[in-house]
Amino acid sequence: MTRVVDRSLLVDAKKNKNDEFYTQYVDIVAELAHYKGHFEGKVVYCNTDDPRVSNFVKFFVDNFETLGLAKLVATGYALGDETRGSVMVYDGSEQALRDFETGKVERLEGNGDFRSSECLEYLRHADVVVTNPPYSLLRQFISFMRSYEKDFLIIATVNAITYKDIFKLIQDGNVWLGVGLGRAVSGFIVPEHYELYGTEARINERGERIVSTNNSLWLTTLDLEKRHEDIPLLETYVGNEDRYPTYDNLDGINVNKTKDIPGDYYGLMGVPITFLHKHNPSQFEIVRFRKGDDGKDLRVNGKSPYFRIVIRRKTDRDVEPLLPGDAALADGQTLMF
C-alpha cells in the first residue's frame, strides 16, 4: 500500500521558523553506528539541545565511555516561560551522571541561541558538533561551523542540498551526505500544539507524538566508509541510446535513476539529486547543478525534468567499470539501489 506523507511540515518549519522537530533516539543510534572512530578523545558539542530532553545528549551520555569521549557539552534554547538557556558539561564522572539523571542543569546568561557569544565560546572549544539544528537557520548554522572550522553531523531537510551555498560545499567535497536518508529517518517528536498530519503520524509507547516526513537526511564532514564505495555501473549506453535522451541545452544525457548510470559512458550526465547519497568523489566529478550551457534549466525536447545534477565519470583511475556479464561480485558484497 502506498504511504501518504505530508512533507509540508518541514517546509512550513523553514517558512514560519517553527522548528520544534526533535530527533528520535533510534535514528541517532542508527546513524552514529557509522562514525564510532571519530569521537575518541573528542569534545562533542550539542548546541541546539536542551540537556533535559535531547536524545542526542542521552545518546552521548549512554555511550560516553564506549565512544571514548573527552567531554560532552550541550546548550539548549530557553523553553516555555524560561528566559535563560540551559547548559550541561558532562565528563563521565559519577556526579555528572547523577546530575544528568535528575535533570540538573546550569543556566546560561542568555537564551541559549547557538549564535550567541556564550554558545559560540563553547563551540570554539569543541571538536565535533552533533545536533538537529533549526531548519529555518540551516544556512547560518553551517556557516558558523565552517567559520569555526568544526566537524559536524547534523540532520537537515533533503531540500538543503539544493541550496546554492550548501550544494557548493558538497560539490567541492567539503560536506557530504551521511547514511540515513528519507525513510531511514523514521520520524520526529513534535510538541503538543502540533497537529499530527499524515498516515504515519502516531503516538509511541512513551506518549511521544511522532510525525514521519520521509524528507530528511544527515549532512556531515566526518568521513565514512560509504563515501568511498563505487556505484556499481550495471547498465550500458551503447545499444540503449533511446533510454538516455540528449539534453537540448547541454552536450550530455539524461539519466532518470542513479542505478541506471551506464558504465560505458564518460560524457556529461544529468542525474537525480539523490545521486549525492551514493556519490564517491573518486568515481565521479560533480560539474554543476540543474543548468545547461545556456544558464537555463536542463531540457529534453523542450521539457525540464526534475532537478538534475550534472556529473562526469573520472577517467584517471585503474578501476574498470562493472558491466553486465562481468564476474560475480566478491563474497559478501551486496548491491544497494
C-alpha positions in Angstrom: 0.0 0.0 0.0 1.4 3.4 -1.0 2.3 5.5 2.0 0.8 9.0 2.1 3.2 11.5 3.7 2.6 15.2 4.3 6.0 16.8 3.7 4.6 20.3 4.2 5.6 20.3 7.9 9.3 20.7 7.2 8.6 23.3 4.5 6.4 25.2 7.0 9.1 24.9 9.7 11.5 26.8 7.4 8.9 29.3 6.3 7.4 30.0 9.7 10.6 29.4 11.8 8.6 26.7 13.6 11.5 24.4 14.3 10.3 22.1 17.1 11.2 18.8 15.5 13.1 16.6 17.9 15.2 13.6 16.8 14.3 10.1 18.0 16.8 8.0 19.9 16.5 5.1 17.4 17.5 7.3 14.5 20.5 8.7 16.3 21.7 5.1 17.2 21.3 4.0 13.6 23.3 6.9 12.1 26.0 7.2 14.8 26.9 3.5 14.4 28.8 4.5 11.2 31.1 7.0 12.9 32.4 5.3 16.0 36.1 6.0 15.3 35.5 9.8 15.0 34.8 10.6 18.7 37.7 9.1 20.7 39.3 11.9 22.8 37.0 14.5 21.4 34.8 17.2 22.9 31.3 16.8 21.4 29.0 19.8 21.4 25.2 19.5 21.0 24.5 23.2 20.6 20.7 23.2 19.9 19.9 20.6 22.6 18.3 21.2 26.0 20.1 18.6 28.1 16.9 17.6 29.9 15.1 16.5 26.8 17.5 15.9 23.9 18.0 12.4 22.7 21.4 13.4 21.3 22.5 14.2 24.8 21.1 11.0 26.1 22.9 9.0 23.4 26.3 10.5 24.2 25.8 10.1 27.9 24.9 6.4 27.4 27.9 5.9 25.1 30.4 8.2 26.7 32.9 5.5 27.6 32.3 3.3 24.5 33.0 6.2 22.2 35.9 7.4 24.3 34.7 11.0 24.6 36.8 13.6 26.4 33.8 15.7 27.2 30.2 16.3 26.2 28.7 19.9 26.2 25.1 20.7 25.5 23.3 24.0 25.3 19.6 24.5 24.8 17.3 27.3 24.0 15.1 28.7 26.7 11.8 26.6 26.9 8.4 27.9 27.7 8.4 30.8 30.1 12.2 30.5 30.7 14.3 33.4 29.7 17.7 31.8 30.1 19.0 28.8 28.2 20.4 25.7 29.7 23.9 24.2 29.7 25.4 20.9 30.7 29.0 19.9 30.8 29.4 16.1 31.1 32.7 14.5 31.9 31.7 10.9 32.6 32.0 11.2 36.4 29.5 9.7 38.8 28.4 13.1 39.9 27.9 14.2 36.3 25.8 11.1 35.7 23.6 11.8 38.8 23.1 15.4 37.7 22.0 14.2 34.3 19.7 11.5 35.6 18.0 14.1 37.9 17.7 16.7 35.2 20.1 19.2 36.9 21.4 21.9 34.5 23.1 25.2 34.8 21.7 28.4 33.4 23.3 30.5 30.7 23.2 34.3 30.9 21.3 34.5 27.6 18.5 32.4 25.9 20.8 29.7 24.5 20.7 30.7 20.9 23.5 28.8 19.1 24.6 32.2 17.6 25.0 33.9 21.0 28.5 34.8 22.3 28.1 32.3 25.1 27.4 29.4 22.8 30.0 30.4 20.3 32.6 30.3 23.1 31.6 26.6 23.8 31.8 26.0 20.0 35.3 27.4 19.9 36.5 24.7 22.4 34.6 21.8 20.8 35.8 19.3 18.2 32.6 17.9 16.7 29.1 19.2 16.7 26.2 16.7 16.5 22.6 18.0 16.6 19.4 18.7 14.8 19.6 22.4 14.1 16.6 24.7 13.3 15.8 24.1 9.7 14.9 27.7 9.2 18.5 28.6 10.2 20.3 25.8 8.5 22.4 28.0 6.2 23.5 30.2 9.1 24.2 27.2 11.2 26.6 25.6 8.6 28.2 29.0 8.1 29.2 29.1 11.8 30.5 25.5 11.6 32.7 26.5 8.6 33.8 29.7 10.2 35.0 28.0 13.3 36.4 25.0 11.3 34.3 22.4 13.2 33.4 19.0 12.1 29.7 18.3 12.3 27.0 15.7 11.9 23.5 17.1 11.6 20.0 16.4 10.4 18.6 18.5 7.6 15.8 18.6 5.1 16.5 16.9 1.7 15.9 20.3 0.1 19.0 21.6 1.8 21.2 20.0 -0.9 19.5 22.3 -3.5 20.6 25.5 -1.7 23.4 27.1 -3.7 25.8 27.5 -0.8 25.3 24.1 0.6 25.4 22.4 -2.8 28.7 24.2 -3.4 30.2 22.7 -0.2 29.1 19.2 -1.4 30.4 19.8 -4.9 33.8 20.8 -3.5 34.0 17.8 -1.2 33.8 19.8 2.0 30.4 18.4 3.1 28.6 15.2 2.1 25.6 13.1 2.9 25.5 10.7 5.8 23.9 7.3 5.7 20.3 8.0 6.8 18.1 9.4 4.0 14.3 9.7 3.5 12.6 6.8 5.2 15.8 5.8 7.0 15.0 8.8 9.3 11.9 7.2 10.9 10.2 10.3 12.3 10.4 13.3 14.6 9.0 14.0 18.0 6.7 17.1 17.9 5.1 19.1 20.8 1.5 19.0 21.9 0.5 22.0 19.8 1.5 20.3 16.5 -1.3 18.6 14.6 -0.4 15.0 13.7 -0.5 15.0 9.9 -0.1 12.1 7.6 -0.9 8.4 7.7 2.3 7.6 9.6 1.7 10.1 12.4 1.5 8.3 15.7 1.9 8.4 19.5 4.5 5.9 20.6 4.7 3.8 23.8 6.3 6.7 25.7 3.5 9.0 24.8 5.7 11.0 22.3 3.9 12.4 19.3 5.7 11.3 16.1 5.5 12.7 12.6 7.2 10.9 9.7 8.1 13.3 6.9 10.4 10.9 4.9 12.1 14.1 3.7 15.3 14.4 5.8 18.9 13.4 5.6 22.2 13.6 7.5 24.9 16.1 6.5 28.4 15.7 7.8 32.1 16.5 7.5 33.0 13.1 9.1 34.4 10.6 6.7 32.6 7.3 6.4 33.1 4.1 4.5 30.1 4.5 2.3 31.6 7.6 0.8 34.4 5.6 -0.8 32.3 2.8 -2.3 31.8 2.9 -6.0 28.4 2.9 -7.5 28.0 -0.4 -9.4 27.5 0.6 -13.1 25.4 -2.3 -14.5 23.8 -0.6 -17.5 25.2 0.2 -20.9 24.7 3.2 -23.1 25.7 1.7 -26.5 22.6 -0.1 -27.9 20.3 1.6 -25.4 20.6 5.2 -26.5 16.8 5.6 -26.5 16.8 5.3 -22.7 19.2 8.2 -22.4 17.9 11.2 -24.3 20.3 14.1 -25.0 19.6 17.5 -23.5 18.5 20.4 -25.7 20.9 22.8 -23.9 23.8 20.5 -22.8 26.0 18.0 -24.6 25.1 15.3 -22.2 22.4 12.6 -21.5 19.6 12.4 -19.0 19.7 9.5 -16.5 16.4 9.1 -14.5 17.8 6.9 -11.7 21.2 6.6 -10.2 21.1 2.8 -10.7 20.7 3.4 -14.4 24.1 5.3 -14.9 25.8 3.5 -17.8 29.2 2.0 -17.3 30.4 2.7 -20.8 29.6 6.5 -21.0 32.1 9.1 -20.0 30.4 12.3 -21.1 28.2 14.7 -19.1 25.2 13.2 -17.4 22.2 14.7 -15.6 21.2 12.5 -12.6 18.7 12.9 -9.8 19.8 14.8 -6.6 19.5 11.6 -4.7 22.7 10.6 -6.5 24.6 12.6 -3.8 23.6 9.9 -1.3 25.8 7.4 -3.2 28.4 9.8 -4.6 32.0 8.6 -4.4 34.2 11.6 -5.2 36.9 9.3 -6.6 34.5 7.9 -9.1 32.6 10.9 -10.3 33.0 14.7 -10.7 30.1 17.0 -9.8 30.1 19.6 -12.6 27.1 21.8 -11.8 23.6 21.8 -10.5 20.5 22.0 -12.7 21.6 24.3 -15.5 22.6 23.8 -19.1 25.2 25.6 -21.2 22.7 28.5 -21.7 22.3 29.1 -18.0 18.8 27.8 -18.0 17.3 24.6 -16.6 18.2 21.4 -18.4 15.6 20.5 -21.0 14.8 17.4 -23.0 12.5 18.0 -26.0 11.6 21.4 -24.6 10.7 20.0 -21.1 12.7 20.2 -17.9 13.0 17.1 -15.8 13.0 17.4 -12.0 16.2 18.8 -10.5 19.3 17.2 -12.0 22.9 17.3 -11.0 25.4 17.3 -13.9 28.2 14.8 -13.3 31.0 13.1 -15.3 33.0 9.9 -14.7 36.6 10.3 -13.7 39.0 8.6 -16.1 42.3 8.8 -14.1 41.5 5.5 -12.3 42.7 2.0 -12.6 39.2 0.6 -11.7 37.4 -0.9 -14.6 33.6 -0.4 -14.8 31.4 -3.3 -13.7 29.3 -4.2 -16.6 26.6 -6.9 -17.2 28.2 -10.3 -17.8 31.3 -9.5 -15.7 32.4 -11.9 -13.0 30.2 -12.2 -9.9 30.7 -9.8 -7.1 33.1 -10.7 -4.3 31.7 -12.8 -1.5 29.6 -10.8 0.9 29.3 -7.7 -1.4 25.7 -6.5 -1.9 24.3 -4.2 -4.5 22.3 -1.4 -2.9 19.8 0.6 -5.1 
